[in-house]
Amino acid sequence: MRRLDDFVPADHPLRRIRVMVNEALAKMDELFSRMYEADVKGGRPSIAPEKLLRAMLLQILFSVRSERQLMEQTQYNMLFRWFIGLAMDDAVWVPTVFSKNRQRLIEHDAVVAFFNEVLETAENKDWLSGEHFSVDGTLIQAWAGHKSFVRKDGEDDGDSGGDFRGQ
């Protein structure tokens, strides 16, 4: 029987990131305990906040546009399952789990604490650079609707942006 770890190449960049994430999450255990101690039912939730934070990080790293797409990719992507901590036969949760738990993670500053812990770990390992870099904004694609376009000259000809070609 093989483990998911066997399918992730030894030199894959997510391996180093996962080590950093593990260290950060270990430091946050007390925060997670406080988050759920006031819960009427008691105990931890069915989906660990550590897994939700890992999934959110994957969503950012791989530019996945929605939680629905993230869960779809997690269903068949062994790398995502490995990083999150799901076994091959674990069920992938529904996307609404994010919306139900996001508020709790925000209220307790878990997302900020996670980011800060990862940043501190990276800084301690001298993985950060102070070098400045710029991003060319013309290469960033936007999901804008045609009706949101505004004329550069500021004039409004009553068109509401529907037919902008040839103008």
C-alpha positions, 0 to 999 in steps of 0.5 A: 500500500502506498501513501500520498507522500510517495507521489509527491516529488522529493524536490517539490516546492510544496514540501518546504512550504508544508514544513513551514506551515506545520511549524506555524500551525503547531504554534497556533494550537492554543489559539485553536483550542480557545476558538472552540472552547466556548462552543456549546457542543464542546470539542473541535469541529469536524473539519480541523481549522488547520486543514481549512487554513492549508486549503486556503493557502493552496487556493492562493498559491495556485490561484484557484478562483473559488472554494467550489473549484478548490474542493473539485480539484482536491477531489482528484489532485493528490498533491492538494490532498497531501498538502491539506492532510487528507488521505486518498479515501477521505471525503472532500468537504463541501464548499460551504464549510469555508463560508461557515468557518471563515467568520470564526477564523477571522473573529479569532484572528487565526488567518492573521496569526497563521500568516504571521507565523509562516512569515516568521518561520520563513524569516528565521530560515533566511528564506525572505529577501528584501529585494524590491520588485515590480509587477506589470499591471497590464498582465493582470487579468480582471473579471470585469463585466462589459457594463463596468467599463467607463469612457476615458474622456468622462463623457456619458452618451447614455450607452451604459457600456453595452456596445463599446467596440469601434468607439 
